[in-house]
Amino acid sequence: MDDELLRGLVPQVIAILVRRGNDFATAEDAVQDALVEAVRTWPSTPPANPRAWLITVAQRRLIDVRRSEAARRRREEADADEPEPGPSEQADDTLLLLALCCHPTLTPASSIALTLRAVGGLTTAEIADAFLVPQATMAQRISRAKAAIRDVPLDRTGDLAVMLRVLYLVFHAGHRGKVDLAAEAVRLTRQLARASAEPEVRGLLALMLLHRARDAARWRDGRLVPLDRQDRSLWDTREIAAGVGLLQSALAKGRPGEYQLQAAIAALHDDAASWEETDWGQVLGWYDDLVALAGNPVARLGRLVAVAHVRGGGRALVELGELEEACAGLSQFHAVRGYLLELAGDRAAAAEACARAAGLTTSAPERDHLTRRAAELRSGQAQQPHE
Amino acid sequence: MRFLLLKHYRGGPDNHHDVPPMDQWEPERVDDHMQSLRDISRMLEESGELVDAQALHEERVFVQYGGEGASPVTTDGPYPETSDLAAGWYMVDVESRERALEIAAIVSAGPDQHGEPMHEWIEVRQVYTDDGGVPTED
């Protein structure tokens, strides 16, 4: 039994039970129980029809729950036989459940946990492991999230921007546990792309693929390797081609958004034979659009690297100065400053900036990388990045 | 039995010898130090003694109850240069106190700016258990 197939069934089964008149929280619990049972028994006794098995076991569980509740409140058993959903309905189920799990009233952490369970089909134990928290804590987080959306109807009117944000956060949550969260985010975004024609969904999927394509080159001997120093022969060209294809079909709709623009920048990097051969003019063009659209500080800072390559480091440093008041507390501000100062040949000041950036970041691999950059710059070993 | 092995940015007994900030080391020495940290984690994982290892950001803030309806009272320094500042920890589950001290000594021997043992002070604290203790009738 393929684990991914099993997990793909979870949102479908929840949606079927909800359509049969059960409330989401109870149905989700029942399916989680069935899932835990499946993980335990399927390896030795695989069912002929996995979905029917899950529905039956979850349904039995619901009846048990209802029996115990019967004394308290009378409720009809609404087990009207529904036709089995077809492929398009399955895609809709994903969208329905994702909209609910990413309800704007929930915090991102709650949405992430609930999404991974109800849409991703992961067990509470796996989710807890992935986020390095005790299982009881994760169980509580999920049950509180469910309580918070108890009265929200299951419909398609979810906030797509929130859904995409949650998937983006899952993608970047890293993986120290047994579950590869980035792979999980790709799988869920792919499911969402089947259900929604919104170009931003494809844009996000493209962005994920274009980043994932560099995975093999991002780490060397346990150390983080930044884009300008990666061994590009290790990049996954098939993943890049898939990302570029998705991006083109998204951009063709003529409604650019934050994820499409980020993906466009990532695609230009993925397409370049080296950092120096990057099409900086085009990168800058996309960054200009991104800043005009989103205007967040990290995009503004990223843009300045492109400015330096197109219009010169001096110009970029002047523009960086204009961002100082708003961004001086960000690690990225000092990292970009270090890069620009190094381009200008001022290694001592560049080292100072990198050390400052190292002190501000909350990512340990990034801190280690920036500390080493500072050490390289001080020891006079630094290579000019454009050599 | 569980022990917390605490590393410090500063504080504790006088240093064995001066160690400049790591961004002033030779880059290869930085790599060696980072590698030794990874090696220690792997060693403790393989020996089945690692419970947890975490690093703490250098920035800190002290917070105090501000009274009814009031915001929390905070202070973020400046603190005296000698004040204790934890940098991170290993939580280990070991057979004996001696083993905890042995591990602490391994951590302390991480290479410095010259590739020599740093002799860093490691604070070792035993963690209380939540069992009922040893029955007195034994």
Contacts between the chains, C-beta under 8 A, distances in Angstrom:
chain1	res1	chain2	res2	distance
A	221	B	31	7.8
A	221	B	35	7.5
A	222	B	34	7.4
A	222	B	35	7.4
A	222	B	38	5.4
A	223	B	31	7.5
A	223	B	34	7.2
A	351	B	23	6.8
A	354	B	23	7.1
A	355	B	21	7.3
A	355	B	23	4.2
A	358	B	23	6.6
A	359	B	58	6.4
A	359	B	59	8.0
A	362	B	57	5.9
A	364	B	55	5.5
A	368	B	30	7.9
A	368	B	34	5.6
A	371	B	22	5.3
A	371	B	23	5.0
A	371	B	30	6.2
A	372	B	27	5.5
A	372	B	30	5.0
A	372	B	31	7.0
A	374	B	23	3.5
A	374	B	24	8.0
A	375	B	22	6.9
A	375	B	23	5.3
A	375	B	24	7.0
A	375	B	25	5.4
A	375	B	26	6.7
A	375	B	27	4.5
A	375	B	29	7.9
A	375	B	30	5.0
A	376	B	27	4.7
A	378	B	23	6.9
A	378	B	24	6.0
A	379	B	26	5.3
A	379	B	27	6.0
A	381	B	27	6.1
